[in-house]
Amino acid sequence: MDLASYNRIEQGHSSALLDTLIRIADAIDVPLAHLVEEPRSAP
């Protein structure tokens, strides 16, 4: 994946396909769920 595509996804200007999300998760060594889960709100 080129840097421009990654930047568009990161900034919310583009949506990633599932296979792209899997590759990003693998590259940064985190479970896919960490990329797609909703943040928890503080009590």
C-alpha positions in Angstrom: 0.0 0.0 0.0 1.4 3.4 -0.9 1.7 6.1 1.7 -0.9 8.4 0.1 -3.6 5.6 0.4 -2.7 5.0 4.0 -2.9 8.7 4.8 -6.4 9.0 3.1 -7.6 6.1 5.3 -6.0 7.4 8.4 -7.6 10.9 7.9 -11.0 9.5 7.1 -11.1 10.6 3.5 -11.3 7.0 2.3 -12.5 3.7 3.6 -10.3 0.6 3.7 -11.4 -2.8 2.5 -11.2 -5.7 4.9 -8.1 -7.1 3.3 -6.4 -3.7 3.7 -7.3 -3.5 7.3 -5.9 -6.9 7.9 -2.6 -5.9 6.3 -2.4 -2.7 8.4 -3.1 -4.7 11.6 -0.5 -7.2 10.7 2.0 -4.5 9.9 1.6 -2.7 13.2 1.2 -6.0 15.1 -2.2 -5.5 16.6 -5.4 -7.5 16.4 -7.8 -6.4 13.7 -10.4 -5.7 16.4 -8.3 -2.9 17.7 -8.6 -1.1 14.4 -12.3 -1.3 14.1 -13.7 -1.3 17.6 -15.5 1.8 18.9 -13.7 3.7 21.6 -15.2 3.3 25.1 -16.6 6.5 26.7 -15.4 7.5 30.1 -17.9 7.1 32.9 
